[in-house]
């Protein structure tokens, strides 16, 4: 998603307001799924992550990139190390317990 600040004047050009707006934007697609919500910086169904995001903000312009977890190989997922920086709601769970496809 790429916007000029004037395109969405009610959304401040800062990460948290943009993420709150995207949570509502994606609710049109995922809102009927139980537990859909923005958890810290992730899109989740309850306590299980299904998407993440990145942003670039320059003055009154911003780009919001979302990555949705569609599918994965369980054996390969088990090979991944825990990231150094992780959300509190992860609670030290393995990738298998933390993400949902």
mmCIF file of the C-alpha atoms, coordinates in Angstrom:
data_MODEL
# 
_entry.id   MODEL 
# 
loop_
_atom_site.group_PDB 
_atom_site.id 
_atom_site.type_symbol 
_atom_site.label_atom_id 
_atom_site.label_alt_id 
_atom_site.label_comp_id 
_atom_site.label_asym_id 
_atom_site.label_entity_id 
_atom_site.label_seq_id 
_atom_site.pdbx_PDB_ins_code 
_atom_site.Cartn_x 
_atom_site.Cartn_y 
_atom_site.Cartn_z 
_atom_site.occupancy 
_atom_site.B_iso_or_equiv 
_atom_site.pdbx_formal_charge 
_atom_site.auth_seq_id 
_atom_site.auth_comp_id 
_atom_site.auth_asym_id 
_atom_site.auth_atom_id 
_atom_site.pdbx_PDB_model_num 
ATOM 1   C CA . UNK A 1 1   ? 0.000   0.000   0.000  1.00 0.00 ? 1   UNK A CA 1 
ATOM 2   C CA . UNK A 1 2   ? 1.449   3.371   -0.997 1.00 0.00 ? 2   UNK A CA 1 
ATOM 3   C CA . UNK A 1 3   ? -0.203  6.619   0.082  1.00 0.00 ? 3   UNK A CA 1 
ATOM 4   C CA . UNK A 1 4   ? 0.327   10.348  0.196  1.00 0.00 ? 4   UNK A CA 1 
ATOM 5   C CA . UNK A 1 5   ? -0.708  11.795  3.554  1.00 0.00 ? 5   UNK A CA 1 
ATOM 6   C CA . UNK A 1 6   ? -3.481  13.736  1.798  1.00 0.00 ? 6   UNK A CA 1 
ATOM 7   C CA . UNK A 1 7   ? -4.987  10.454  0.548  1.00 0.00 ? 7   UNK A CA 1 
ATOM 8   C CA . UNK A 1 8   ? -5.834  9.450   4.127  1.00 0.00 ? 8   UNK A CA 1 
ATOM 9   C CA . UNK A 1 9   ? -5.767  12.693  6.134  1.00 0.00 ? 9   UNK A CA 1 
ATOM 10  C CA . UNK A 1 10  ? -7.182  10.948  9.230  1.00 0.00 ? 10  UNK A CA 1 
ATOM 11  C CA . UNK A 1 11  ? -4.135  8.598   9.396  1.00 0.00 ? 11  UNK A CA 1 
ATOM 12  C CA . UNK A 1 12  ? -0.997  10.153  10.883 1.00 0.00 ? 12  UNK A CA 1 
ATOM 13  C CA . UNK A 1 13  ? 2.234   9.274   9.059  1.00 0.00 ? 13  UNK A CA 1 
ATOM 14  C CA . UNK A 1 14  ? 3.687   7.253   11.939 1.00 0.00 ? 14  UNK A CA 1 
ATOM 15  C CA . UNK A 1 15  ? 3.982   3.463   12.321 1.00 0.00 ? 15  UNK A CA 1 
ATOM 16  C CA . UNK A 1 16  ? 1.296   2.832   14.955 1.00 0.00 ? 16  UNK A CA 1 
ATOM 17  C CA . UNK A 1 17  ? -1.495  4.898   13.327 1.00 0.00 ? 17  UNK A CA 1 
ATOM 18  C CA . UNK A 1 18  ? -0.704  3.285   9.969  1.00 0.00 ? 18  UNK A CA 1 
ATOM 19  C CA . UNK A 1 19  ? -0.807  -0.192  11.496 1.00 0.00 ? 19  UNK A CA 1 
ATOM 20  C CA . UNK A 1 20  ? -4.143  0.522   13.206 1.00 0.00 ? 20  UNK A CA 1 
ATOM 21  C CA . UNK A 1 21  ? -5.519  1.678   9.844  1.00 0.00 ? 21  UNK A CA 1 
ATOM 22  C CA . UNK A 1 22  ? -4.253  -1.496  8.112  1.00 0.00 ? 22  UNK A CA 1 
ATOM 23  C CA . UNK A 1 23  ? -5.863  -3.631  10.815 1.00 0.00 ? 23  UNK A CA 1 
ATOM 24  C CA . UNK A 1 24  ? -9.224  -2.107  9.867  1.00 0.00 ? 24  UNK A CA 1 
ATOM 25  C CA . UNK A 1 25  ? -8.383  -2.331  6.148  1.00 0.00 ? 25  UNK A CA 1 
ATOM 26  C CA . UNK A 1 26  ? -7.619  -6.066  6.376  1.00 0.00 ? 26  UNK A CA 1 
ATOM 27  C CA . UNK A 1 27  ? -10.702 -6.661  8.541  1.00 0.00 ? 27  UNK A CA 1 
ATOM 28  C CA . UNK A 1 28  ? -12.686 -6.590  5.287  1.00 0.00 ? 28  UNK A CA 1 
ATOM 29  C CA . UNK A 1 29  ? -10.850 -9.811  4.360  1.00 0.00 ? 29  UNK A CA 1 
ATOM 30  C CA . UNK A 1 30  ? -10.052 -11.461 7.712  1.00 0.00 ? 30  UNK A CA 1 
ATOM 31  C CA . UNK A 1 31  ? -12.587 -9.907  10.101 1.00 0.00 ? 31  UNK A CA 1 
ATOM 32  C CA . UNK A 1 32  ? -14.937 -12.885 9.973  1.00 0.00 ? 32  UNK A CA 1 
ATOM 33  C CA . UNK A 1 33  ? -12.166 -15.222 11.194 1.00 0.00 ? 33  UNK A CA 1 
ATOM 34  C CA . UNK A 1 34  ? -12.195 -15.888 14.967 1.00 0.00 ? 34  UNK A CA 1 
ATOM 35  C CA . UNK A 1 35  ? -9.623  -13.837 16.861 1.00 0.00 ? 35  UNK A CA 1 
ATOM 36  C CA . UNK A 1 36  ? -8.487  -11.605 13.960 1.00 0.00 ? 36  UNK A CA 1 
ATOM 37  C CA . UNK A 1 37  ? -6.447  -8.721  15.377 1.00 0.00 ? 37  UNK A CA 1 
ATOM 38  C CA . UNK A 1 38  ? -3.249  -6.707  15.225 1.00 0.00 ? 38  UNK A CA 1 
ATOM 39  C CA . UNK A 1 39  ? -0.968  -8.053  17.971 1.00 0.00 ? 39  UNK A CA 1 
ATOM 40  C CA . UNK A 1 40  ? 1.991   -5.765  18.574 1.00 0.00 ? 40  UNK A CA 1 
ATOM 41  C CA . UNK A 1 41  ? 3.361   -5.557  15.000 1.00 0.00 ? 41  UNK A CA 1 
ATOM 42  C CA . UNK A 1 42  ? 1.785   -8.760  13.696 1.00 0.00 ? 42  UNK A CA 1 
ATOM 43  C CA . UNK A 1 43  ? -1.521  -9.796  12.201 1.00 0.00 ? 43  UNK A CA 1 
ATOM 44  C CA . UNK A 1 44  ? -2.873  -12.726 14.211 1.00 0.00 ? 44  UNK A CA 1 
ATOM 45  C CA . UNK A 1 45  ? -5.773  -15.054 14.765 1.00 0.00 ? 45  UNK A CA 1 
ATOM 46  C CA . UNK A 1 46  ? -5.864  -15.110 18.540 1.00 0.00 ? 46  UNK A CA 1 
ATOM 47  C CA . UNK A 1 47  ? -2.322  -15.817 19.737 1.00 0.00 ? 47  UNK A CA 1 
ATOM 48  C CA . UNK A 1 48  ? -1.115  -17.255 16.397 1.00 0.00 ? 48  UNK A CA 1 
ATOM 49  C CA . UNK A 1 49  ? 0.684   -15.058 13.866 1.00 0.00 ? 49  UNK A CA 1 
ATOM 50  C CA . UNK A 1 50  ? -0.287  -15.215 10.205 1.00 0.00 ? 50  UNK A CA 1 
ATOM 51  C CA . UNK A 1 51  ? 1.263   -12.003 8.880  1.00 0.00 ? 51  UNK A CA 1 
ATOM 52  C CA . UNK A 1 52  ? 3.839   -9.316  9.442  1.00 0.00 ? 52  UNK A CA 1 
ATOM 53  C CA . UNK A 1 53  ? 4.596   -5.919  7.984  1.00 0.00 ? 53  UNK A CA 1 
ATOM 54  C CA . UNK A 1 54  ? 7.222   -3.333  7.191  1.00 0.00 ? 54  UNK A CA 1 
ATOM 55  C CA . UNK A 1 55  ? 6.908   0.365   6.539  1.00 0.00 ? 55  UNK A CA 1 
ATOM 56  C CA . UNK A 1 56  ? 8.800   3.185   4.881  1.00 0.00 ? 56  UNK A CA 1 
ATOM 57  C CA . UNK A 1 57  ? 7.696   6.683   5.853  1.00 0.00 ? 57  UNK A CA 1 
ATOM 58  C CA . UNK A 1 58  ? 9.075   9.844   4.256  1.00 0.00 ? 58  UNK A CA 1 
ATOM 59  C CA . UNK A 1 59  ? 7.479   13.124  5.237  1.00 0.00 ? 59  UNK A CA 1 
ATOM 60  C CA . UNK A 1 60  ? 3.833   12.813  4.272  1.00 0.00 ? 60  UNK A CA 1 
ATOM 61  C CA . UNK A 1 61  ? 4.270   9.678   2.146  1.00 0.00 ? 61  UNK A CA 1 
ATOM 62  C CA . UNK A 1 62  ? 4.256   6.100   3.311  1.00 0.00 ? 62  UNK A CA 1 
ATOM 63  C CA . UNK A 1 63  ? 4.520   2.575   2.044  1.00 0.00 ? 63  UNK A CA 1 
ATOM 64  C CA . UNK A 1 64  ? 3.130   -0.336  4.052  1.00 0.00 ? 64  UNK A CA 1 
ATOM 65  C CA . UNK A 1 65  ? 4.220   -3.845  3.036  1.00 0.00 ? 65  UNK A CA 1 
ATOM 66  C CA . UNK A 1 66  ? 2.412   -6.888  4.412  1.00 0.00 ? 66  UNK A CA 1 
ATOM 67  C CA . UNK A 1 67  ? 3.648   -10.481 4.224  1.00 0.00 ? 67  UNK A CA 1 
ATOM 68  C CA . UNK A 1 68  ? 1.014   -13.151 4.827  1.00 0.00 ? 68  UNK A CA 1 
ATOM 69  C CA . UNK A 1 69  ? 1.998   -16.688 5.770  1.00 0.00 ? 69  UNK A CA 1 
ATOM 70  C CA . UNK A 1 70  ? 0.239   -18.848 3.228  1.00 0.00 ? 70  UNK A CA 1 
ATOM 71  C CA . UNK A 1 71  ? 1.941   -22.199 3.592  1.00 0.00 ? 71  UNK A CA 1 
ATOM 72  C CA . UNK A 1 72  ? 5.155   -23.719 4.883  1.00 0.00 ? 72  UNK A CA 1 
ATOM 73  C CA . UNK A 1 73  ? 7.007   -26.999 5.270  1.00 0.00 ? 73  UNK A CA 1 
ATOM 74  C CA . UNK A 1 74  ? 6.913   -28.134 8.922  1.00 0.00 ? 74  UNK A CA 1 
ATOM 75  C CA . UNK A 1 75  ? 10.377  -29.724 8.732  1.00 0.00 ? 75  UNK A CA 1 
ATOM 76  C CA . UNK A 1 76  ? 11.947  -26.548 7.358  1.00 0.00 ? 76  UNK A CA 1 
ATOM 77  C CA . UNK A 1 77  ? 10.120  -24.357 9.858  1.00 0.00 ? 77  UNK A CA 1 
ATOM 78  C CA . UNK A 1 78  ? 11.653  -26.449 12.653 1.00 0.00 ? 78  UNK A CA 1 
ATOM 79  C CA . UNK A 1 79  ? 15.156  -25.538 11.375 1.00 0.00 ? 79  UNK A CA 1 
ATOM 80  C CA . UNK A 1 80  ? 14.676  -21.809 11.984 1.00 0.00 ? 80  UNK A CA 1 
ATOM 81  C CA . UNK A 1 81  ? 16.315  -20.263 15.042 1.00 0.00 ? 81  UNK A CA 1 
ATOM 82  C CA . UNK A 1 82  ? 14.320  -18.076 17.403 1.00 0.00 ? 82  UNK A CA 1 
ATOM 83  C CA . UNK A 1 83  ? 14.747  -14.417 16.481 1.00 0.00 ? 83  UNK A CA 1 
ATOM 84  C CA . UNK A 1 84  ? 16.590  -12.162 18.931 1.00 0.00 ? 84  UNK A CA 1 
ATOM 85  C CA . UNK A 1 85  ? 13.728  -9.671  18.898 1.00 0.00 ? 85  UNK A CA 1 
ATOM 86  C CA . UNK A 1 86  ? 10.302  -11.220 19.361 1.00 0.00 ? 86  UNK A CA 1 
ATOM 87  C CA . UNK A 1 87  ? 6.869   -10.042 20.454 1.00 0.00 ? 87  UNK A CA 1 
ATOM 88  C CA . UNK A 1 88  ? 5.844   -10.617 24.072 1.00 0.00 ? 88  UNK A CA 1 
ATOM 89  C CA . UNK A 1 89  ? 2.777   -12.590 23.032 1.00 0.00 ? 89  UNK A CA 1 
ATOM 90  C CA . UNK A 1 90  ? 5.044   -15.229 21.435 1.00 0.00 ? 90  UNK A CA 1 
ATOM 91  C CA . UNK A 1 91  ? 5.923   -16.417 24.976 1.00 0.00 ? 91  UNK A CA 1 
ATOM 92  C CA . UNK A 1 92  ? 8.979   -18.414 23.824 1.00 0.00 ? 92  UNK A CA 1 
ATOM 93  C CA . UNK A 1 93  ? 6.787   -20.735 21.738 1.00 0.00 ? 93  UNK A CA 1 
ATOM 94  C CA . UNK A 1 94  ? 8.344   -22.632 18.839 1.00 0.00 ? 94  UNK A CA 1 
ATOM 95  C CA . UNK A 1 95  ? 7.636   -21.466 15.285 1.00 0.00 ? 95  UNK A CA 1 
ATOM 96  C CA . UNK A 1 96  ? 5.195   -24.359 14.920 1.00 0.00 ? 96  UNK A CA 1 
ATOM 97  C CA . UNK A 1 97  ? 3.234   -23.229 17.991 1.00 0.00 ? 97  UNK A CA 1 
ATOM 98  C CA . UNK A 1 98  ? 3.453   -19.518 17.157 1.00 0.00 ? 98  UNK A CA 1 
ATOM 99  C CA . UNK A 1 99  ? 2.437   -19.262 13.508 1.00 0.00 ? 99  UNK A CA 1 
ATOM 100 C CA . UNK A 1 100 ? -0.665  -20.435 11.708 1.00 0.00 ? 100 UNK A CA 1 
ATOM 101 C CA . UNK A 1 101 ? -1.272  -21.072 8.038  1.00 0.00 ? 101 UNK A CA 1 
# 
